[in-house]
Amino acid sequence: MTDIFERSQQGQLLARGVCRHLRSYDFATVEEFVPERGKRVDVMALGPKGEIWVIECKSSREDFRADQKWEGYLEWCDRFFWAVDEAFPLELLPDDTGLIMADAYGAQVVRMGPESKLAAARRKKVTLKFARDVARRHHRLRDPKL
């Protein structure tokens, strides 16, 4: 049980570093975003020109192998990235995806994910859901007894 908790915590630390880095490029980020029922991305990022990126944070070989849903996330973003730390075995990651090296304090984009522009209707749906989810989270922070 401790291993699962530690891997989960490591993934959250990677997500924090990714979010810090993307903020420096004027991206707004949200962790554990659910674009539709049954899917939960580690980080969704909304860029200053409306671009949408999905970043999956993987803390180990086992964590990567356990993730069988990542290809379903491609239809929800313009670019897809893996975020891993320096100890992660990079040969596991598909070459046709983006790569971010991260730790709890920052990150660096090593390889841009290929661009696959979302259709206008999908972009609107994702952007609206992003905004509403973030607003609800903010409201819960301001009024936790709601």
C-alpha atoms as a printed R data frame, in Angstrom:
    type eleno elety resid chain resno       x      y       z
1   ATOM     1    CA   MET     A     1   0.000  0.000   0.000
2   ATOM     2    CA   THR     A     2   2.855  2.373   0.757
3   ATOM     3    CA   ASP     A     3   4.263  1.920  -2.778
4   ATOM     4    CA   ILE     A     4   0.959  3.007  -4.362
5   ATOM     5    CA   PHE     A     5   0.791  6.052  -2.095
6   ATOM     6    CA   GLU     A     6   4.412  6.996  -2.771
7   ATOM     7    CA   ARG     A     7   3.944  6.654  -6.567
8   ATOM     8    CA   SER     A     8   0.793  8.752  -6.393
9   ATOM     9    CA   GLN     A     9   2.583 11.379  -4.346
10  ATOM    10    CA   GLN     A    10   5.545 11.376  -6.755
11  ATOM    11    CA   GLY     A    11   3.154 11.913  -9.665
12  ATOM    12    CA   GLN     A    12   1.605 14.865  -7.858
13  ATOM    13    CA   LEU     A    13   5.038 16.369  -7.272
14  ATOM    14    CA   LEU     A    14   5.854 16.007 -10.975
15  ATOM    15    CA   ALA     A    15   2.534 17.682 -11.802
16  ATOM    16    CA   ARG     A    16   3.408 20.588  -9.509
17  ATOM    17    CA   GLY     A    17   6.743 21.100 -11.263
18  ATOM    18    CA   VAL     A    18   5.058 20.935 -14.677
19  ATOM    19    CA   CYS     A    19   2.423 23.481 -13.639
20  ATOM    20    CA   ARG     A    20   5.088 25.847 -12.329
21  ATOM    21    CA   HIS     A    21   7.009 25.610 -15.577
22  ATOM    22    CA   LEU     A    22   3.983 26.100 -17.820
23  ATOM    23    CA   ARG     A    23   2.969 29.170 -15.841
24  ATOM    24    CA   SER     A    24   6.180 30.808 -17.017
25  ATOM    25    CA   TYR     A    25   4.769 30.488 -20.561
26  ATOM    26    CA   ASP     A    26   1.447 32.032 -19.490
27  ATOM    27    CA   PHE     A    27  -0.419 28.719 -19.443
28  ATOM    28    CA   ALA     A    28  -3.225 28.174 -16.946
29  ATOM    29    CA   THR     A    29  -3.184 24.647 -15.560
30  ATOM    30    CA   VAL     A    30  -5.473 22.342 -13.674
31  ATOM    31    CA   GLU     A    31  -4.510 18.999 -12.180
32  ATOM    32    CA   GLU     A    32  -6.649 15.873 -12.306
33  ATOM    33    CA   PHE     A    33  -8.984 17.224 -14.968
34  ATOM    34    CA   VAL     A    34 -11.847 15.021 -16.179
35  ATOM    35    CA   PRO     A    35 -12.656 15.859 -19.814
36  ATOM    36    CA   GLU     A    36 -15.402 13.212 -19.862
37  ATOM    37    CA   ARG     A    37 -16.597 10.391 -17.634
38  ATOM    38    CA   GLY     A    38 -13.970  7.655 -17.300
39  ATOM    39    CA   LYS     A    39 -10.992  9.857 -18.215
40  ATOM    40    CA   ARG     A    40  -8.781 11.831 -15.831
41  ATOM    41    CA   VAL     A    41  -5.692 13.606 -17.075
42  ATOM    42    CA   ASP     A    42  -2.909 14.528 -14.665
43  ATOM    43    CA   VAL     A    43  -2.500 18.076 -15.990
44  ATOM    44    CA   MET     A    44  -4.495 20.017 -18.548
45  ATOM    45    CA   ALA     A    45  -2.975 23.292 -19.669
46  ATOM    46    CA   LEU     A    46  -4.695 26.154 -21.473
47  ATOM    47    CA   GLY     A    47  -2.321 28.443 -23.341
48  ATOM    48    CA   PRO     A    48  -2.544 32.159 -24.057
49  ATOM    49    CA   LYS     A    49  -3.750 31.515 -27.625
50  ATOM    50    CA   GLY     A    50  -6.305 28.914 -26.545
51  ATOM    51    CA   GLU     A    51  -4.059 25.917 -27.166
52  ATOM    52    CA   ILE     A    52  -4.812 22.869 -25.022
53  ATOM    53    CA   TRP     A    53  -2.124 20.496 -23.793
54  ATOM    54    CA   VAL     A    54  -2.483 17.288 -21.814
55  ATOM    55    CA   ILE     A    55   0.410 16.129 -19.649
56  ATOM    56    CA   GLU     A    56   0.532 12.678 -18.072
57  ATOM    57    CA   CYS     A    57   2.953 12.366 -15.150
58  ATOM    58    CA   LYS     A    58   4.634  8.986 -14.745
59  ATOM    59    CA   SER     A    59   6.756  8.178 -11.730
60  ATOM    60    CA   SER     A    60   7.973  4.693 -12.658
61  ATOM    61    CA   ARG     A    61   8.001  1.879 -15.212
62  ATOM    62    CA   GLU     A    62   5.094  0.255 -13.353
63  ATOM    63    CA   ASP     A    63   3.103  3.490 -13.339
64  ATOM    64    CA   PHE     A    64   3.577  3.807 -17.117
65  ATOM    65    CA   ARG     A    65   2.655  0.183 -17.827
66  ATOM    66    CA   ALA     A    66  -0.483  0.457 -15.694
67  ATOM    67    CA   ASP     A    67  -1.765  3.359 -17.827
68  ATOM    68    CA   GLN     A    68  -3.751  1.893 -20.707
69  ATOM    69    CA   LYS     A    69  -5.952  4.961 -21.300
70  ATOM    70    CA   TRP     A    70  -3.472  7.590 -22.442
71  ATOM    71    CA   GLU     A    71  -4.254  7.289 -26.165
72  ATOM    72    CA   GLY     A    72  -7.859  8.223 -25.361
73  ATOM    73    CA   TYR     A    73  -6.585 11.581 -24.110
74  ATOM    74    CA   LEU     A    74  -5.247 12.557 -27.543
75  ATOM    75    CA   GLU     A    75  -8.712 13.558 -28.745
76  ATOM    76    CA   TRP     A    76  -8.929 16.136 -25.934
77  ATOM    77    CA   CYS     A    77  -5.821 18.213 -26.684
78  ATOM    78    CA   ASP     A    78  -3.715 19.938 -29.324
79  ATOM    79    CA   ARG     A    79  -0.512 18.431 -27.901
80  ATOM    80    CA   PHE     A    80   0.198 15.490 -25.588
81  ATOM    81    CA   PHE     A    81   3.204 15.144 -23.266
82  ATOM    82    CA   TRP     A    82   4.659 12.732 -20.755
83  ATOM    83    CA   ALA     A    83   6.256 14.264 -17.673
84  ATOM    84    CA   VAL     A    84   8.879 12.109 -15.974
85  ATOM    85    CA   ASP     A    85  11.877 12.550 -13.706
86  ATOM    86    CA   GLU     A    86  15.523 11.920 -14.579
87  ATOM    87    CA   ALA     A    87  15.410  8.311 -13.316
88  ATOM    88    CA   PHE     A    88  12.543  7.265 -15.605
89  ATOM    89    CA   PRO     A    89  13.443  4.795 -18.415
90  ATOM    90    CA   LEU     A    90  12.825  7.040 -21.440
91  ATOM    91    CA   GLU     A    91  12.907  4.139 -23.915
92  ATOM    92    CA   LEU     A    92   9.391  3.214 -22.720
93  ATOM    93    CA   LEU     A    93   7.854  6.432 -24.014
94  ATOM    94    CA   PRO     A    94   6.525  6.617 -27.577
95  ATOM    95    CA   ASP     A    95   8.707  8.813 -29.813
96  ATOM    96    CA   ASP     A    96   5.669 10.528 -31.343
97  ATOM    97    CA   THR     A    97   4.637 12.150 -28.036
98  ATOM    98    CA   GLY     A    98   5.973 15.141 -26.147
99  ATOM    99    CA   LEU     A    99   8.425 14.815 -23.291
100 ATOM   100    CA   ILE     A   100   8.854 16.990 -20.222
101 ATOM   101    CA   MET     A   101  11.562 16.340 -17.645
102 ATOM   102    CA   ALA     A   102  10.266 17.443 -14.264
103 ATOM   103    CA   ASP     A   103  10.708 17.387 -10.543
104 ATOM   104    CA   ALA     A   104   8.680 18.914  -7.721
105 ATOM   105    CA   TYR     A   105  10.053 22.397  -8.363
106 ATOM   106    CA   GLY     A   106  10.161 22.854 -12.103
107 ATOM   107    CA   ALA     A   107  10.351 21.262 -15.502
108 ATOM   108    CA   GLN     A   108  11.751 21.547 -18.994
109 ATOM   109    CA   VAL     A   109  10.132 20.644 -22.298
110 ATOM   110    CA   VAL     A   110  12.602 18.267 -23.948
111 ATOM   111    CA   ARG     A   111  10.480 17.273 -26.959
112 ATOM   112    CA   MET     A   112   7.358 19.034 -28.215
113 ATOM   113    CA   GLY     A   113   4.393 16.785 -28.766
114 ATOM   114    CA   PRO     A   114   3.162 16.834 -32.353
115 ATOM   115    CA   GLU     A   115   0.330 19.274 -32.921
116 ATOM   116    CA   SER     A   116  -3.093 17.889 -33.725
117 ATOM   117    CA   LYS     A   117  -5.529 20.795 -33.663
118 ATOM   118    CA   LEU     A   118  -8.836 20.203 -31.948
119 ATOM   119    CA   ALA     A   119 -12.030 20.797 -33.902
120 ATOM   120    CA   ALA     A   120 -13.698 24.100 -32.972
121 ATOM   121    CA   ALA     A   121 -16.659 22.440 -31.234
122 ATOM   122    CA   ARG     A   122 -14.381 20.189 -29.144
123 ATOM   123    CA   ARG     A   123 -12.116 23.148 -28.265
124 ATOM   124    CA   LYS     A   124 -15.116 25.148 -27.066
125 ATOM   125    CA   LYS     A   125 -16.414 22.228 -24.996
126 ATOM   126    CA   VAL     A   126 -13.027 21.579 -23.347
127 ATOM   127    CA   THR     A   127 -12.309 25.264 -22.711
128 ATOM   128    CA   LEU     A   128 -15.733 25.834 -21.151
129 ATOM   129    CA   LYS     A   129 -15.402 22.739 -18.939
130 ATOM   130    CA   PHE     A   130 -11.888 23.817 -17.932
131 ATOM   131    CA   ALA     A   131 -13.145 27.266 -16.896
132 ATOM   132    CA   ARG     A   132 -16.165 25.936 -15.002
133 ATOM   133    CA   ASP     A   133 -14.162 23.248 -13.181
134 ATOM   134    CA   VAL     A   134 -11.505 25.733 -12.106
135 ATOM   135    CA   ALA     A   135 -14.166 28.207 -10.941
136 ATOM   136    CA   ARG     A   136 -15.887 25.480  -8.897
137 ATOM   137    CA   ARG     A   137 -12.577 24.458  -7.295
138 ATOM   138    CA   HIS     A   138 -11.863 28.073  -6.442
139 ATOM   139    CA   HIS     A   139 -15.314 28.474  -4.927
140 ATOM   140    CA   ARG     A   140 -14.810 25.338  -2.780
141 ATOM   141    CA   LEU     A   141 -11.552 26.854  -1.470
142 ATOM   142    CA   ARG     A   142 -13.313 30.120  -0.615
143 ATOM   143    CA   ASP     A   143 -16.411 28.458   0.850
144 ATOM   144    CA   PRO     A   144 -15.519 24.909   1.960
145 ATOM   145    CA   LYS     A   145 -18.806 24.392   3.822
146 ATOM   146    CA   LEU     A   146 -20.837 24.852   0.631
